Amino acid sequence: MSTNITAITDTVNASKQDRVQFQRLFTDAIPFSFNGDDDTIAAQVAGQCDVTVTGASLGDFVLIAPGVDNNAQIVTAYVTAANTVTVTTFNVEGTDADTSFAANPKFYGVVLKRSTTYWP
């Protein structure tokens, strides 16, 4: 076990020599927002919606945040096609959940365009 920890530590220390600042990893940030509308999500089920984000492309990073308490819902987002971000809400509870998304809260997101200098 300690051998693995040492190997990981060595890798981290070596990478510090070549680190770049976070903002240099991306060429652009495209903010977006939309109103959610999942009133109820059954136990262990996911709801999904597509959001048009002009300029988004496959391989871009997406950050997403609901504007309300998500009540044990996992929210993820990723680019699924040119100009399309798919947002998924997953109910991790063992029972059906009346979500806080019933009030159509605002979701806030940003697409980060990756720099081909660091990720060709």
N, C-alpha and C positions, 0 to 999 in steps of 0.2 A: 504494500500500500504506500509506504513512504517513497518508494522508487517512482511511482506515478506522480506523486506530489512534487518531487524534485524535478522530474521531467517537465511538468507544467510550469514550475517556477522558472526554470532555465529558459523556456520558450518565451515567457512573459518578459523576463529581463532582456533577452536578446531583441525583442520587438520594440523596446523602448528607444533603441538607437534610431529606428526608422519611423517612429510615430509621426503622424501629421495631425493637425488640428481638425476637429470634427467638421467644421464648415468647409474645409477644402475637399472633403470626401464627396460633396454634392455640388452640382452646378446651378441648381435652382430649387426653390421651395414654392409649391403651388398650394395655397390654402383653399379649403372648401368647407362648406357647412350644408346641412340639410336637416329636415325635421323627421324624427323617427316615428313609426306608427305601429309597432308591435304591441298590441294590448295584452294578449295572453300568449304564452309559449308553453306548450306541453312539456312534461318532464322529459329530460334527456333529448330534447328536440331543438333544432336550430331554425331561426328565421333568417331570411336573407333578402337584401335589396341591392340594386345596382344604382350607382350615382355617376352622372356624367361629370368628369373632371378633364377639361380640355388641356391637353399636353401630357397626360399620364400615359406611360407606356410600360410594357412588360419589363420586369426587372427593377422598376422603381420601388422605393421603400414607401410605406404608408403608415402614418401614425393616426390614431383615432381616439376620441374621448367623448363620452356622452356628457351632456350638460346637467345630468341628474344622477342620484345614487342608482347604480345599476342592479341592486337587489339580487346579487348572486348570479348575474348574467355575465358571460364572457363575451366581450365584443372584440372582433378582429376585422381588419380590412386589408385588401391586397388588390393589385391591378390584375384584371382578368383579360383585358383586351385594350386596344388603343382607346384612350379617353374614357375608360370605364373602370371604376373602383367598385368592388363587391364588398359589402359590409355584412358580416355574419354575427348574429346574436345567438348564443347558446345557453340554454337553461340547464345549469348543472345541478339543480335541486332534484330531489326524488319525487316531487309532486308538481302538478301544473302550477304555473306562477302567473299571477296578475302582476305585470311588470310596471315599473315606474315610467315606462315608455308610453303608457296609455294616454298621457297628456301631450303627446307629440312633442317631446323635448327636442331641443337643438343638439345636433351632434357636430363636433368640430374636428376637422382633420387637416392633414398636410401631406402632400405627395413630395417626396424628396427625390430629385433627379440625380442618379448616381453619376459620378465623374468617371469617364472612361480612362482617365489617367491611372486610377487606382483599381478599377474593376473593368477591364477591357471587355 
